């Protein structure tokens, strides 16, 4: 069964928020894989990976607060640490005391590493896809700070205007033209499947704009490099050659900071590589996890 076809189940966080989760492979007693997607990205980005892992893992995909079926945060808390707190609730509910495999994409990499800050020995392995443990605009410090401050201010005070704007932006972005333009300007690979891409657009445009901007502000402010450099579990870092958001060279640089990390480059893929080459990416992850016991011994 597809991850996107499963009905969500809900858990409550310590702050009383209801978080939507989708489960596959629940008949297995093997390890649990927790899938954390990117801002506005939804389960379509994890579908092929979840389907493959569910052959011998319990698989859990969860929606960020204000995403999908999860609750909007009434206090407008959308920082990376807030998402990491929600991730911990997911792990505690579904993995219990067994260290899970954390498979994270884009902003999800920052969330997983931030969770590790207070749970350093609580994961069995990490897969970091097309993301690094700090904001993607870290080189432009002045621009980043101003962008983060502006996004946070609009998110906090601009909800009435944003709620009026959202129906129009939603209608515009959900047209077939969005897929064509994204391909033409190089944001996605020319072979990116149209329906999967448009499903992502539909999911992303349902996220309230103030929440989306709040997530952007939190993403731009965040840096957990020192936590990443202390990871001792096996790590796979995947980068995409055609990614215009996350530099493949920067992902490679981070992988070289850990002697036990494995770096792999997805040729031709864009930031939507897990949609464009989902089965291939799933195969890379499976080979890594099958070799993880040896990698863990080397790391130790």
C-alpha positions as CSV (number, residue, x, y, z in Angstrom):
1,X,0.0,0.0,0.0
2,X,1.2,3.5,-0.7
3,X,2.1,5.8,2.1
4,X,-0.2,8.4,0.6
5,X,-3.2,6.0,0.6
6,X,-3.0,5.2,4.3
7,X,-5.3,6.9,6.7
8,X,-3.6,9.0,9.4
9,X,-3.5,8.2,13.0
10,X,-3.1,10.9,15.6
11,X,-0.9,11.4,18.6
12,X,-0.8,14.2,21.2
13,X,2.4,16.1,22.1
14,X,3.3,17.3,25.5
15,X,1.9,20.7,24.5
16,X,-1.4,19.3,23.5
17,X,-1.0,19.5,19.8
18,X,-2.4,16.7,17.6
19,X,0.1,15.3,15.2
20,X,-1.0,13.3,12.2
21,X,1.1,10.1,11.3
22,X,0.9,7.5,8.6
23,X,2.0,3.9,9.3
24,X,3.3,1.1,7.1
25,X,4.8,-2.3,7.9
26,X,3.1,-2.4,11.3
27,X,3.1,-6.3,11.1
28,X,6.9,-6.3,11.5
29,X,8.7,-6.6,14.8
30,X,11.9,-5.2,13.3
31,X,13.3,-1.7,13.7
32,X,11.2,1.5,13.3
33,X,12.0,4.0,10.6
34,X,10.8,7.6,11.3
35,X,10.4,9.6,8.1
36,X,10.7,13.4,8.5
37,X,10.0,15.4,5.3
38,X,10.8,19.0,4.4
39,X,8.8,22.2,4.9
40,X,5.6,21.9,2.9
41,X,6.7,18.7,1.3
42,X,4.2,16.1,2.4
43,X,4.3,12.2,2.2
44,X,4.8,12.2,-1.6
45,X,8.5,12.9,-1.1
46,X,8.8,9.8,1.1
47,X,6.4,7.4,-0.6
48,X,8.9,5.1,-2.5
49,X,11.2,5.1,0.5
50,X,8.4,4.1,2.9
51,X,7.1,1.4,0.6
52,X,10.6,-0.2,0.4
53,X,11.4,0.1,4.1
54,X,8.0,-1.3,5.0
55,X,9.2,-4.7,3.7
56,X,11.0,-5.3,7.0
57,X,10.6,-2.1,9.1
58,X,7.8,-0.4,11.0
59,X,7.6,2.9,9.1
60,X,6.2,6.1,10.5
61,X,5.7,9.3,8.5
62,X,4.5,12.4,10.4
63,X,3.2,15.8,9.4
64,X,4.7,19.0,10.9
65,X,2.4,21.2,13.0
66,X,0.2,23.1,10.6
67,X,1.0,20.6,7.8
68,X,-1.4,18.0,6.5
69,X,-3.6,16.7,9.2
70,X,-1.6,18.1,12.1
71,X,-2.8,21.0,14.3
72,X,-1.9,24.6,13.8
73,X,0.2,25.9,16.7
74,X,-2.0,28.4,18.6
75,X,1.1,30.1,20.0
76,X,2.7,30.3,16.5
77,X,5.7,28.3,17.6
78,X,7.3,26.9,14.4
79,X,11.0,26.9,15.2
80,X,13.2,23.9,14.5
81,X,13.3,23.1,18.2
82,X,9.5,23.0,18.3
83,X,9.4,20.5,15.4
84,X,12.1,18.4,17.2
85,X,9.9,18.3,20.2
86,X,7.1,17.0,18.1
87,X,9.5,14.4,16.5
88,X,10.3,13.2,20.0
89,X,6.6,12.6,20.7
90,X,6.4,10.6,17.5
91,X,9.5,8.5,18.4
92,X,8.3,7.9,22.0
93,X,4.9,6.8,20.7
94,X,6.0,4.4,18.0
95,X,9.6,3.4,18.7
96,X,9.5,3.2,22.5
97,X,12.9,2.3,23.9
98,X,14.2,0.8,20.7
99,X,16.5,3.2,18.8
100,X,14.8,4.1,15.5
101,X,16.3,4.8,12.1
102,X,15.8,8.5,11.3
103,X,15.3,9.2,7.6
104,X,15.1,13.0,7.0
105,X,14.7,15.2,4.0
106,X,15.6,18.9,3.5
107,X,14.5,20.9,6.6
108,X,13.9,17.5,8.2
109,X,17.7,17.1,8.5
110,X,17.8,20.1,10.8
111,X,14.9,18.8,12.8
112,X,16.5,15.3,13.3
113,X,19.9,16.8,14.3
114,X,18.2,19.2,16.7
115,X,16.4,16.3,18.3
116,X,19.8,14.6,18.6
117,X,20.9,17.5,20.8
118,X,19.1,16.0,23.7
119,X,18.9,12.4,22.5
120,X,22.5,11.7,21.4
121,X,22.4,7.9,21.8
122,X,18.7,7.3,20.9
123,X,18.9,6.6,17.2
124,X,20.4,3.6,15.5
125,X,21.2,5.3,12.2
126,X,20.6,8.5,10.2
127,X,19.8,9.1,6.6
128,X,20.1,12.8,5.7
129,X,18.7,13.5,2.2
130,X,19.4,16.8,0.4
131,X,19.8,18.8,3.6
132,X,22.4,19.9,6.1
133,X,22.2,20.7,9.9
134,X,22.1,24.4,9.5
135,X,20.2,27.0,7.5
136,X,20.8,27.0,3.7
137,X,21.6,30.8,3.7
138,X,24.3,30.7,6.4
139,X,26.9,32.4,4.1
140,X,24.8,35.5,3.7
141,X,24.6,36.3,7.4
142,X,23.1,39.8,7.1
143,X,20.6,38.8,4.5
144,X,19.7,35.6,6.4
145,X,19.1,37.5,9.7
146,X,17.0,40.1,8.0
147,X,15.0,37.5,6.0
148,X,14.4,35.5,9.2
149,X,13.3,38.6,11.1
150,X,11.0,39.7,8.3
151,X,9.4,36.2,7.9
152,X,8.9,36.0,11.7
153,X,7.3,39.4,11.8
154,X,4.9,38.8,8.9
155,X,4.0,35.4,10.4
156,X,3.2,36.9,13.8
157,X,1.3,40.0,12.7
158,X,0.2,39.4,9.1
159,X,-2.3,36.6,9.5
160,X,-5.4,38.7,8.5
161,X,-3.8,39.7,5.2
162,X,-2.2,36.4,4.6
163,X,-5.5,34.6,5.0
164,X,-6.9,36.9,2.2
165,X,-3.9,36.3,-0.1
166,X,-3.8,32.5,0.3
167,X,-6.8,31.5,-1.8
168,X,-5.4,33.4,-4.7
169,X,-1.9,32.1,-4.4
170,X,-3.3,28.6,-3.9
171,X,-5.3,28.8,-7.1
172,X,-2.4,30.2,-9.1
173,X,0.2,27.6,-7.9
174,X,-2.1,24.6,-8.4
175,X,-2.3,25.1,-12.1
176,X,-0.5,22.8,-14.6
177,X,1.6,25.8,-15.6
178,X,3.5,25.5,-12.2
179,X,5.0,22.1,-13.2
180,X,6.0,23.4,-16.7
181,X,7.6,26.6,-15.3
182,X,9.5,24.6,-12.6
183,X,10.9,22.3,-15.2
184,X,11.9,25.1,-17.5
185,X,13.7,27.2,-14.9
186,X,15.5,24.2,-13.5
187,X,13.9,23.9,-10.1
188,X,13.0,20.3,-10.9
189,X,14.4,17.7,-13.2
190,X,12.8,17.5,-16.7
191,X,11.7,14.0,-15.8
192,X,10.0,14.9,-12.6
193,X,6.5,13.2,-12.8
194,X,3.8,15.8,-13.1
195,X,1.1,14.3,-10.9
196,X,3.5,13.7,-8.0
197,X,4.9,17.2,-8.3
198,X,1.4,18.7,-8.4
199,X,0.4,16.6,-5.3
200,X,3.3,18.2,-3.5
201,X,2.0,21.7,-4.6
202,X,-1.5,20.9,-3.3
203,X,-0.1,19.8,0.0
204,X,2.2,22.8,0.3
205,X,-0.4,25.3,-0.6
206,X,-2.7,24.0,2.2
207,X,-0.2,25.0,4.8
208,X,-1.4,28.4,6.3
209,X,1.0,31.1,5.0
210,X,1.7,32.5,8.5
211,X,2.8,29.0,9.6
212,X,4.9,28.5,6.5
213,X,6.7,31.8,7.1
214,X,7.1,30.9,10.8
215,X,8.8,27.6,9.7
216,X,11.0,29.6,7.2
217,X,12.1,32.0,10.0
218,X,13.0,29.0,12.2
219,X,14.9,27.3,9.5
220,X,16.9,30.4,8.7
221,X,17.9,30.9,12.4
222,X,19.0,27.4,13.0
223,X,22.5,25.9,13.3
224,X,23.2,22.5,14.9
225,X,26.6,21.9,13.3
226,X,28.2,21.1,16.7
227,X,25.5,18.4,17.4
228,X,26.0,16.9,13.9
229,X,29.8,16.6,14.4
230,X,29.2,14.6,17.6
231,X,27.0,11.9,16.0
232,X,28.6,8.5,16.3
233,X,25.9,6.4,14.7
234,X,26.1,5.4,11.0
235,X,25.2,8.3,8.7
236,X,24.2,8.4,5.0
237,X,24.2,11.8,3.3
238,X,22.5,12.1,-0.1
239,X,23.0,15.1,-2.3
240,X,21.5,16.0,-5.7
241,X,23.6,17.3,-8.6
242,X,20.9,19.6,-9.8
243,X,19.7,20.8,-6.4
244,X,19.3,24.6,-6.5
245,X,18.4,24.9,-2.8
246,X,21.0,22.7,-1.0
247,X,24.5,22.7,-2.5
248,X,25.8,19.2,-3.1
249,X,29.3,20.4,-2.3
250,X,28.1,21.5,1.1
251,X,26.5,18.1,1.8
252,X,29.8,16.5,0.8
253,X,31.7,18.8,3.1
254,X,29.5,17.9,6.0
255,X,29.9,14.2,5.3
256,X,33.7,14.6,5.5
257,X,33.4,15.9,9.0
258,X,32.4,12.4,10.2
259,X,34.8,9.7,9.4
260,X,32.1,7.1,9.5
261,X,29.6,9.0,7.2
262,X,28.9,7.8,3.7
263,X,28.2,10.4,0.9
264,X,26.4,9.6,-2.3
265,X,25.5,11.9,-5.1
266,X,22.3,11.6,-7.1
267,X,23.2,12.5,-10.7
268,X,20.8,14.8,-12.5
269,X,18.3,14.9,-9.6
270,X,16.9,18.1,-8.3
271,X,15.7,18.9,-4.7
272,X,12.7,16.7,-5.6
273,X,15.1,13.8,-6.2
274,X,13.0,11.4,-4.0
275,X,10.1,12.0,-6.3
276,X,12.1,11.9,-9.5
277,X,14.2,8.8,-8.6
278,X,12.3,7.4,-5.6
279,X,12.9,3.7,-6.3
280,X,16.6,4.4,-6.8
281,X,16.9,6.5,-3.7
282,X,15.1,3.7,-1.7
283,X,17.6,1.2,-3.0
284,X,20.5,3.4,-1.8
285,X,19.0,3.7,1.7
286,X,18.4,0.0,1.9
287,X,22.0,-0.9,1.0
288,X,23.2,1.6,3.6
289,X,21.0,0.2,6.4
290,X,22.0,-3.4,5.5
291,X,25.7,-2.3,6.1
292,X,24.9,-0.3,9.2
293,X,26.1,-2.8,11.8
294,X,29.5,-2.7,10.2
295,X,29.4,1.1,10.0
296,X,28.4,1.2,13.7
297,X,31.4,-0.9,14.6
298,X,33.8,1.4,12.7
299,X,32.3,4.5,14.3
300,X,32.7,3.0,17.8
